Amino acid sequence: MLIPKNLTKLYYSIGEVAEMFHVNTSLIRFWEKEFKLIQPKKNRKGNRMFTPKDIESFAVIYHLLKERGFTIEGAKKKLKENKAETFNSTEVINKLLYVKAELEKIKSQLNN
């Protein structure tokens, strides 16, 4: 899952976060309840407002659950045991995905 490099806004709505990960907003709410490291602020209306840090946490959770096939409990355990290592490996994977995307762009330009 390729996460946007430049998260320029201070806060993102639940819809924006769901769109980034190509999931439903209900899944975002579920993960928020299951994983304590996601703690969005709420505006006066009660709408969730996610920070770039929350989005990074979602990226790690997404990677563990959707790409690596962990269960919810397995992902919680992995984060509890090796939080820093898990975040670092997810960051490396994301960087490699960017490099791959850039190389594919170059390849397509060369083929034209």
Stockholm file with secondary structure:
# STOCKHOLM 1.0

chainA/1-112         MLIPKNLTKLYYSIGEVAEMFHVNTSLIRFWEKEFKLIQPKKNRKGNRMFTPKDIESFAVIYHLLKERGFTIEGAKKKLKENKAETFNSTEVINKLLYVKAELEKIKSQLNN
#=GR chainA/1-112 SS CCCCSCCCSSCEEHHHHHHHHTCCHHHHHHHHHHCTTCCCEECTTCCEEECHHHHHHHHHHHIIIIISCCCHHHHHHHHHHHHHHHHHHHHHHHHHHHHHHHHHHHHHHHHC
#=GC SS_cons         CCCCSCCCSSCEEHHHHHHHHTCCHHHHHHHHHHCTTCCCEECTTCCEEECHHHHHHHHHHHIIIIISCCCHHHHHHHHHHHHHHHHHHHHHHHHHHHHHHHHHHHHHHHHC
//
